[in-house]
Amino acid sequence: MFAPTFQIGSFTFSTYTSLIATALIISGAFALYRSAAHQRLHVLDVLIAGLIGGVVLARIEHVLLNWNYFAYNTYEIIQIHQGGFEWHGAVIGGGIGM
């Protein structure tokens, strides 16, 4: 089993988030590699739209599921750098975005 975090120098990274990010980068690079040269910009647009849609809907789902907390801490709703995403929303939002 992986440790929940790892360090590179003075930076601490979440293992799960790093693995997901690595998978997305590899998948996106493969999609760009396999696309025709004249369609690469369109594929990149789709990848970016899917990423944005996934992040937005994953955060919205997290906020709604934990509304008892966020009702009193509304300033934290947009602080996505502190984590708090639901994978269901990420999958659905990514599909909608794409």
Secondary structure, DSSP 8 states (H G I E B T S, - for coil): ---SEEEETTEEEEHHHHHHHHHHHHHHHHHHHHS-GGGHHHHHHHHHHHHHHHHHHHHHHHHHHTHHHHTT-GGGTT-GGG----HHHHHHHHHHH-
